Amino acid sequence: MAERTCAACDCELDANAVTVKIGGKAVEVCCDACARKLKEAHAGTTTAGEG
Ligand SMILES: [Zn+2]
């Protein structure tokens, strides 16, 4: 099971995969929309309410 999948929707990653940094950790997602989802989800888990 070494296939890379989107960290947001679990679909298979292809050439359009996008790498984003979440909490200092690099993760890969299938598209920009998923990247944004992850960022927003992470922001929601922080106690700092900036933004
Ligand atoms: Zn995705």
N, CA, C, O and the ligand as a Tripos MOL2 file, in Angstrom:
@<TRIPOS>MOLECULE
protein
  205   203    52     0     0
PROTEIN
NO_CHARGES

@<TRIPOS>ATOM
      1 N           0.8560   -1.2060    0.0000 N.3       1 MET1
      2 CA          0.0000    0.0000    0.0000 C.3       1 MET1
      3 C           0.8860    1.2490    0.0000 C.2       1 MET1
      4 O           0.9090    1.9860    0.9860 O.2       1 MET1
      5 N           1.5880    1.4870   -1.0520 N.am      2 ALA2
      6 CA          2.4590    2.6440   -1.1140 C.3       2 ALA2
      7 C           1.8920    3.7340   -2.0200 C.2       2 ALA2
      8 O           2.5670    4.7130   -2.3350 O.2       2 ALA2
      9 N           0.6660    3.5490   -2.4240 N.am      3 GLU3
     10 CA          0.0670    4.5480   -3.3090 C.3       3 GLU3
     11 C          -0.1800    5.8550   -2.5730 C.2       3 GLU3
     12 O          -0.5550    5.8700   -1.4000 O.2       3 GLU3
     13 N           0.0360    6.9310   -3.2780 N.am      4 ARG4
     14 CA         -0.1880    8.2420   -2.6580 C.3       4 ARG4
     15 C          -1.6280    8.6670   -2.9110 C.2       4 ARG4
     16 O          -2.1320    8.6120   -4.0330 O.2       4 ARG4
     17 N          -2.2510    9.0810   -1.8600 N.am      5 THR5
     18 CA         -3.6310    9.5200   -1.9910 C.3       5 THR5
     19 C          -3.8150   10.9120   -1.3970 C.2       5 THR5
     20 O          -3.0160   11.3750   -0.5830 O.2       5 THR5
     21 N          -4.8680   11.5500   -1.8190 N.am      6 CYS6
     22 CA         -5.1920   12.8850   -1.3390 C.3       6 CYS6
     23 C          -5.4550   12.8450    0.1690 C.2       6 CYS6
     24 O          -6.1740   11.9740    0.6600 O.2       6 CYS6
     25 N          -4.8700   13.7890    0.8890 N.am      7 ALA7
     26 CA         -5.0340   13.8140    2.3440 C.3       7 ALA7
     27 C          -6.4160   14.3260    2.7450 C.2       7 ALA7
     28 O          -6.8160   14.2270    3.9040 O.2       7 ALA7
     29 N          -7.1320   14.8730    1.7710 N.am      8 ALA8
     30 CA         -8.4460   15.4420    2.0890 C.3       8 ALA8
     31 C          -9.5840   14.5180    1.6610 C.2       8 ALA8
     32 O         -10.5310   14.3100    2.4190 O.2       8 ALA8
     33 N          -9.4970   13.9630    0.4520 N.am      9 CYS9
     34 CA        -10.6220   13.1640   -0.0410 C.3       9 CYS9
     35 C         -10.2240   11.7150   -0.3520 C.2       9 CYS9
     36 O         -11.0560   10.9200   -0.7890 O.2       9 CYS9
     37 N          -8.9400   11.3760   -0.1220 N.am     10 ASP10
     38 CA         -8.4870    9.9840   -0.2690 C.3      10 ASP10
     39 C          -8.5110    9.4400   -1.6850 C.2      10 ASP10
     40 O          -8.4030    8.2290   -1.8830 O.2      10 ASP10
     41 N          -8.6490   10.3040   -2.6640 N.am     11 CYS11
     42 CA         -8.5960    9.8270   -4.0420 C.3      11 CYS11
     43 C          -7.1340    9.7040   -4.4750 C.2      11 CYS11
     44 O          -6.2480   10.2940   -3.8560 O.2      11 CYS11
     45 N          -6.8890    8.9530   -5.5180 N.am     12 GLU12
     46 CA         -5.5150    8.7530   -5.9730 C.3      12 GLU12
     47 C          -4.9120   10.0440   -6.5110 C.2      12 GLU12
     48 O          -5.5770   10.8460   -7.1680 O.2      12 GLU12
     49 N          -3.6240   10.2150   -6.2070 N.am     13 LEU13
     50 CA         -2.9290   11.4060   -6.6930 C.3      13 LEU13
     51 C          -2.3440   11.1420   -8.0700 C.2      13 LEU13
     52 O          -1.8430   10.0520   -8.3470 O.2      13 LEU13
     53 N          -2.4110   12.1440   -8.9240 N.am     14 ASP14
     54 CA         -1.8040   12.0270  -10.2480 C.3      14 ASP14
     55 C          -0.8270   13.1870  -10.4430 C.2      14 ASP14
     56 O          -0.3300   13.7610   -9.4740 O.2      14 ASP14
     57 N          -0.5660   13.5160  -11.6710 N.am     15 ALA15
     58 CA          0.4100   14.5620  -11.9670 C.3      15 ALA15
     59 C          -0.0330   15.9210  -11.4520 C.2      15 ALA15
     60 O           0.7800   16.8380  -11.3300 O.2      15 ALA15
     61 N          -1.3080   16.0540  -11.1520 N.am     16 ASN16
     62 CA         -1.8300   17.3390  -10.6910 C.3      16 ASN16
     63 C          -1.7950   17.4840   -9.1760 C.2      16 ASN16
     64 O          -2.3440   18.4340   -8.6190 O.2      16 ASN16
     65 N          -1.1530   16.5450   -8.5260 N.am     17 ALA17
     66 CA         -1.1120   16.5800   -7.0670 C.3      17 ALA17
     67 C          -0.4930   17.8920   -6.5780 C.2      17 ALA17
     68 O           0.4300   18.4370   -7.1830 O.2      17 ALA17
     69 N          -1.0340   18.3680   -5.4730 N.am     18 VAL18
     70 CA         -0.5500   19.6170   -4.8920 C.3      18 VAL18
     71 C           0.0160   19.3390   -3.5090 C.2      18 VAL18
     72 O          -0.6090   18.6500   -2.7030 O.2      18 VAL18
     73 N           1.1890   19.8700   -3.2400 N.am     19 THR19
     74 CA          1.7900   19.6950   -1.9150 C.3      19 THR19
     75 C           1.5680   20.9380   -1.0750 C.2      19 THR19
     76 O           1.8700   22.0540   -1.4970 O.2      19 THR19
     77 N           1.0380   20.7310    0.1130 N.am     20 VAL20
     78 CA          0.7950   21.8520    1.0120 C.3      20 VAL20
     79 C           1.4160   21.5450    2.3620 C.2      20 VAL20
     80 O           1.6200   20.3830    2.7140 O.2      20 VAL20
     81 N           1.7120   22.5870    3.1120 N.am     21 LYS21
     82 CA          2.2720   22.3950    4.4480 C.3      21 LYS21
     83 C           1.1920   22.6600    5.4820 C.2      21 LYS21
     84 O           0.6310   23.7520    5.5730 O.2      21 LYS21
     85 N           0.9260   21.6270    6.2510 N.am     22 ILE22
     86 CA         -0.0790   21.7460    7.3050 C.3      22 ILE22
     87 C           0.6000   21.5270    8.6460 C.2      22 ILE22
     88 O           1.0750   20.4290    8.9410 O.2      22 ILE22
     89 N           0.6430   22.5540    9.4390 N.am     23 GLY23
     90 CA          1.2790   22.4370   10.7440 C.3      23 GLY23
     91 C           2.7530   22.0750   10.6340 C.2      23 GLY23
     92 O           3.2810   21.3610   11.4870 O.2      23 GLY23
     93 N           3.4220   22.5610    9.5930 N.am     24 GLY24
     94 CA          4.8310   22.2860    9.4140 C.3      24 GLY24
     95 C           5.1040   20.9510    8.7500 C.2      24 GLY24
     96 O           6.2590   20.5750    8.5520 O.2      24 GLY24
     97 N           4.0300   20.2230    8.3990 N.am     25 LYS25
     98 CA          4.1920   18.9170    7.7680 C.3      25 LYS25
     99 C           3.6780   18.9720    6.3430 C.2      25 LYS25
    100 O           2.5900   19.4880    6.0870 O.2      25 LYS25
    101 N           4.4680   18.4340    5.4090 N.am     26 ALA26
    102 CA          4.0740   18.4650    4.0080 C.3      26 ALA26
    103 C           3.1250   17.3150    3.6950 C.2      26 ALA26
    104 O           3.4300   16.1540    3.9670 O.2      26 ALA26
    105 N           1.9810   17.6460    3.1250 N.am     27 VAL27
    106 CA          1.0190   16.6270    2.7260 C.3      27 VAL27
    107 C           0.6200   16.8810    1.2770 C.2      27 VAL27
    108 O           0.7450   17.9920    0.7630 O.2      27 VAL27
    109 N           0.1410   15.8310    0.6400 N.am     28 GLU28
    110 CA         -0.2340   15.9690   -0.7640 C.3      28 GLU28
    111 C          -1.7350   15.8080   -0.9370 C.2      28 GLU28
    112 O          -2.3640   14.9500   -0.3180 O.2      28 GLU28
    113 N          -2.2880   16.6510   -1.7900 N.am     29 VAL29
    114 CA         -3.7110   16.5870   -2.0890 C.3      29 VAL29
    115 C          -3.8970   16.5770   -3.5990 C.2      29 VAL29
    116 O          -2.9620   16.8490   -4.3510 O.2      29 VAL29
    117 N          -5.1210   16.2600   -4.0380 N.am     30 CYS30
    118 CA         -5.3660   16.0760   -5.4610 C.3      30 CYS30
    119 C          -5.5720   17.4030   -6.1770 C.2      30 CYS30
    120 O          -5.3210   17.5060   -7.3770 O.2      30 CYS30
    121 N          -6.0220   18.4050   -5.4570 N.am     31 CYS31
    122 CA         -6.3160   19.6710   -6.1310 C.3      31 CYS31
    123 C          -6.2590   20.8300   -5.1470 C.2      31 CYS31
    124 O          -6.1270   20.6330   -3.9390 O.2      31 CYS31
    125 N          -6.3590   22.0270   -5.6790 N.am     32 ASP32
    126 CA         -6.2600   23.2120   -4.8390 C.3      32 ASP32
    127 C          -7.4230   23.3170   -3.8640 C.2      32 ASP32
    128 O          -7.2680   23.8240   -2.7540 O.2      32 ASP32
    129 N          -8.5650   22.8440   -4.2770 N.am     33 ALA33
    130 CA         -9.7380   22.8970   -3.3990 C.3      33 ALA33
    131 C          -9.5030   22.0640   -2.1450 C.2      33 ALA33
    132 O          -9.8460   22.4780   -1.0370 O.2      33 ALA33
    133 N          -8.9150   20.8860   -2.3340 N.am     34 CYS34
    134 CA         -8.6220   20.0240   -1.1910 C.3      34 CYS34
    135 C          -7.5440   20.6540   -0.3140 C.2      34 CYS34
    136 O          -7.6020   20.5480    0.9110 O.2      34 CYS34
    137 N          -6.5770   21.2970   -0.9230 N.am     35 ALA35
    138 CA         -5.5270   21.9650   -0.1700 C.3      35 ALA35
    139 C          -6.1420   23.0140    0.7380 C.2      35 ALA35
    140 O          -5.7700   23.1510    1.9040 O.2      35 ALA35
    141 N          -7.0740   23.7380    0.1900 N.am     36 ARG36
    142 CA         -7.7370   24.7880    0.9660 C.3      36 ARG36
    143 C          -8.5440   24.1770    2.1150 C.2      36 ARG36
    144 O          -8.5570   24.7010    3.2290 O.2      36 ARG36
    145 N          -9.2050   23.0780    1.8260 N.am     37 LYS37
    146 CA         -9.9870   22.4040    2.8640 C.3      37 LYS37
    147 C          -9.0990   22.0320    4.0450 C.2      37 LYS37
    148 O          -9.4390   22.2880    5.2000 O.2      37 LYS37
    149 N          -7.9640   21.4260    3.7380 N.am     38 LEU38
    150 CA         -7.0560   21.0060    4.8020 C.3      38 LEU38
    151 C          -6.5890   22.1980    5.6160 C.2      38 LEU38
    152 O          -6.5560   22.1490    6.8450 O.2      38 LEU38
    153 N          -6.2270   23.2710    4.9210 N.am     39 LYS39
    154 CA         -5.7510   24.4580    5.6220 C.3      39 LYS39
    155 C          -6.8250   25.0120    6.5480 C.2      39 LYS39
    156 O          -6.5510   25.3930    7.6870 O.2      39 LYS39
    157 N          -8.0330   25.0480    6.0440 N.am     40 GLU40
    158 CA         -9.1200   25.5820    6.8650 C.3      40 GLU40
    159 C          -9.3890   24.6670    8.0490 C.2      40 GLU40
    160 O          -9.6490   25.1320    9.1590 O.2      40 GLU40
    161 N          -9.3250   23.3580    7.8040 N.am     41 ALA41
    162 CA         -9.5640   22.3920    8.8780 C.3      41 ALA41
    163 C          -8.5050   22.5470    9.9560 C.2      41 ALA41
    164 O          -8.8040   22.5130   11.1500 O.2      41 ALA41
    165 N          -7.2530   22.7180    9.5180 N.am     42 HIS42
    166 CA         -6.1660   22.8730   10.4900 C.3      42 HIS42
    167 C          -6.3350   24.1710   11.2640 C.2      42 HIS42
    168 O          -6.1290   24.2120   12.4770 O.2      42 HIS42
    169 N          -6.7080   25.2230   10.5610 N.am     43 ALA43
    170 CA         -6.8930   26.5210   11.2150 C.3      43 ALA43
    171 C          -7.9830   26.4080   12.2770 C.2      43 ALA43
    172 O          -7.9230   27.0760   13.3090 O.2      43 ALA43
    173 N          -8.9740   25.5640   12.0220 N.am     44 GLY44
    174 CA        -10.0700   25.4170   12.9620 C.3      44 GLY44
    175 C          -9.6750   24.6820   14.2270 C.2      44 GLY44
    176 O         -10.3710   24.7510   15.2410 O.2      44 GLY44
    177 N          -8.5470   23.9730   14.1630 N.am     45 THR45
    178 CA         -8.1250   23.2030   15.3220 C.3      45 THR45
    179 C          -7.2090   24.0090   16.2370 C.2      45 THR45
    180 O          -6.9230   23.5970   17.3610 O.2      45 THR45
    181 N          -6.7560   25.1480   15.7510 N.am     46 THR46
    182 CA         -5.8610   25.9600   16.5660 C.3      46 THR46
    183 C          -6.6690   26.8310   17.5220 C.2      46 THR46
    184 O          -7.8320   27.1470   17.2700 O.2      46 THR46
    185 N          -6.0300   27.2070   18.6140 N.am     47 THR47
    186 CA         -6.7260   28.0400   19.5890 C.3      47 THR47
    187 C          -6.6430   29.5080   19.2150 C.2      47 THR47
    188 O          -7.4690   30.3190   19.6360 O.2      47 THR47
    189 N          -5.6360   29.8400   18.4190 N.am     48 ALA48
    190 CA         -5.4920   31.2120   17.9920 C.3      48 ALA48
    191 C          -6.5680   31.5300   16.9610 C.2      48 ALA48
    192 O          -6.7250   30.8090   15.9750 O.2      48 ALA48
    193 N          -7.2920   32.5910   17.1870 N.am     49 GLY49
    194 CA         -8.3970   32.9020   16.2960 C.3      49 GLY49
    195 C          -8.0670   33.9470   15.2590 C.2      49 GLY49
    196 O          -8.9160   34.7460   14.8650 O.2      49 GLY49
    197 N          -6.8310   33.9330   14.8240 N.am     50 GLU50
    198 CA         -6.4300   34.9350   13.8360 C.3      50 GLU50
    199 C          -6.9400   34.5670   12.4580 C.2      50 GLU50
    200 O          -6.9210   33.3960   12.0790 O.2      50 GLU50
    201 N          -7.3930   35.5490   11.7120 N.am     51 GLY51
    202 CA         -7.8450   35.3030   10.3580 C.3      51 GLY51
    203 C          -9.3300   35.3070   10.2980 C.2      51 GLY51
    204 O          -9.9060   35.1150    9.2270 O.2      51 GLY51
    205 ZN         -8.6940   15.6060   -2.9070 Zn       52 ZN52
@<TRIPOS>BOND
     1     1     2 1
     2     2     3 1
     3     3     4 2
     4     3     5 am
     5     5     6 1
     6     6     7 1
     7     7     8 2
     8     7     9 am
     9     9    10 1
    10    10    11 1
    11    11    12 2
    12    11    13 am
    13    13    14 1
    14    14    15 1
    15    15    16 2
    16    15    17 am
    17    17    18 1
    18    18    19 1
    19    19    20 2
    20    19    21 am
    21    21    22 1
    22    22    23 1
    23    23    24 2
    24    23    25 am
    25    25    26 1
    26    26    27 1
    27    27    28 2
    28    27    29 am
    29    29    30 1
    30    30    31 1
    31    31    32 2
    32    31    33 am
    33    33    34 1
    34    34    35 1
    35    35    36 2
    36    35    37 am
    37    37    38 1
    38    38    39 1
    39    39    40 2
    40    39    41 am
    41    41    42 1
    42    42    43 1
    43    43    44 2
    44    43    45 am
    45    45    46 1
    46    46    47 1
    47    47    48 2
    48    47    49 am
    49    49    50 1
    50    50    51 1
    51    51    52 2
    52    51    53 am
    53    53    54 1
    54    54    55 1
    55    55    56 2
    56    55    57 am
    57    57    58 1
    58    58    59 1
    59    59    60 2
    60    59    61 am
    61    61    62 1
    62    62    63 1
    63    63    64 2
    64    63    65 am
    65    65    66 1
    66    66    67 1
    67    67    68 2
    68    67    69 am
    69    69    70 1
    70    70    71 1
    71    71    72 2
    72    71    73 am
    73    73    74 1
    74    74    75 1
    75    75    76 2
    76    75    77 am
    77    77    78 1
    78    78    79 1
    79    79    80 2
    80    79    81 am
    81    81    82 1
    82    82    83 1
    83    83    84 2
    84    83    85 am
    85    85    86 1
    86    86    87 1
    87    87    88 2
    88    87    89 am
    89    89    90 1
    90    90    91 1
    91    91    92 2
    92    91    93 am
    93    93    94 1
    94    94    95 1
    95    95    96 2
    96    95    97 am
    97    97    98 1
    98    98    99 1
    99    99   100 2
   100    99   101 am
   101   101   102 1
   102   102   103 1
   103   103   104 2
   104   103   105 am
   105   105   106 1
   106   106   107 1
   107   107   108 2
   108   107   109 am
   109   109   110 1
   110   110   111 1
   111   111   112 2
   112   111   113 am
   113   113   114 1
   114   114   115 1
   115   115   116 2
   116   115   117 am
   117   117   118 1
   118   118   119 1
   119   119   120 2
   120   119   121 am
   121   121   122 1
   122   122   123 1
   123   123   124 2
   124   123   125 am
   125   125   126 1
   126   126   127 1
   127   127   128 2
   128   127   129 am
   129   129   130 1
   130   130   131 1
   131   131   132 2
   132   131   133 am
   133   133   134 1
   134   134   135 1
   135   135   136 2
   136   135   137 am
   137   137   138 1
   138   138   139 1
   139   139   140 2
   140   139   141 am
   141   141   142 1
   142   142   143 1
   143   143   144 2
   144   143   145 am
   145   145   146 1
   146   146   147 1
   147   147   148 2
   148   147   149 am
   149   149   150 1
   150   150   151 1
   151   151   152 2
   152   151   153 am
   153   153   154 1
   154   154   155 1
   155   155   156 2
   156   155   157 am
   157   157   158 1
   158   158   159 1
   159   159   160 2
   160   159   161 am
   161   161   162 1
   162   162   163 1
   163   163   164 2
   164   163   165 am
   165   165   166 1
   166   166   167 1
   167   167   168 2
   168   167   169 am
   169   169   170 1
   170   170   171 1
   171   171   172 2
   172   171   173 am
   173   173   174 1
   174   174   175 1
   175   175   176 2
   176   175   177 am
   177   177   178 1
   178   178   179 1
   179   179   180 2
   180   179   181 am
   181   181   182 1
   182   182   183 1
   183   183   184 2
   184   183   185 am
   185   185   186 1
   186   186   187 1
   187   187   188 2
   188   187   189 am
   189   189   190 1
   190   190   191 1
   191   191   192 2
   192   191   193 am
   193   193   194 1
   194   194   195 1
   195   195   196 2
   196   195   197 am
   197   197   198 1
   198   198   199 1
   199   199   200 2
   200   199   201 am
   201   201   202 1
   202   202   203 1
   203   203   204 2
@<TRIPOS>SUBSTRUCTURE
     1 MET1         2 RESIDUE 1 A MET
     2 ALA2         6 RESIDUE 1 A ALA
     3 GLU3        10 RESIDUE 1 A GLU
     4 ARG4        14 RESIDUE 1 A ARG
     5 THR5        18 RESIDUE 1 A THR
     6 CYS6        22 RESIDUE 1 A CYS
     7 ALA7        26 RESIDUE 1 A ALA
     8 ALA8        30 RESIDUE 1 A ALA
     9 CYS9        34 RESIDUE 1 A CYS
    10 ASP10       38 RESIDUE 1 A ASP
    11 CYS11       42 RESIDUE 1 A CYS
    12 GLU12       46 RESIDUE 1 A GLU
    13 LEU13       50 RESIDUE 1 A LEU
    14 ASP14       54 RESIDUE 1 A ASP
    15 ALA15       58 RESIDUE 1 A ALA
    16 ASN16       62 RESIDUE 1 A ASN
    17 ALA17       66 RESIDUE 1 A ALA
    18 VAL18       70 RESIDUE 1 A VAL
    19 THR19       74 RESIDUE 1 A THR
    20 VAL20       78 RESIDUE 1 A VAL
    21 LYS21       82 RESIDUE 1 A LYS
    22 ILE22       86 RESIDUE 1 A ILE
    23 GLY23       90 RESIDUE 1 A GLY
    24 GLY24       94 RESIDUE 1 A GLY
    25 LYS25       98 RESIDUE 1 A LYS
    26 ALA26      102 RESIDUE 1 A ALA
    27 VAL27      106 RESIDUE 1 A VAL
    28 GLU28      110 RESIDUE 1 A GLU
    29 VAL29      114 RESIDUE 1 A VAL
    30 CYS30      118 RESIDUE 1 A CYS
    31 CYS31      122 RESIDUE 1 A CYS
    32 ASP32      126 RESIDUE 1 A ASP
    33 ALA33      130 RESIDUE 1 A ALA
    34 CYS34      134 RESIDUE 1 A CYS
    35 ALA35      138 RESIDUE 1 A ALA
    36 ARG36      142 RESIDUE 1 A ARG
    37 LYS37      146 RESIDUE 1 A LYS
    38 LEU38      150 RESIDUE 1 A LEU
    39 LYS39      154 RESIDUE 1 A LYS
    40 GLU40      158 RESIDUE 1 A GLU
    41 ALA41      162 RESIDUE 1 A ALA
    42 HIS42      166 RESIDUE 1 A HIS
    43 ALA43      170 RESIDUE 1 A ALA
    44 GLY44      174 RESIDUE 1 A GLY
    45 THR45      178 RESIDUE 1 A THR
    46 THR46      182 RESIDUE 1 A THR
    47 THR47      186 RESIDUE 1 A THR
    48 ALA48      190 RESIDUE 1 A ALA
    49 GLY49      194 RESIDUE 1 A GLY
    50 GLU50      198 RESIDUE 1 A GLU
    51 GLY51      202 RESIDUE 1 A GLY
    52 ZN52       205 GROUP 0 **** ****
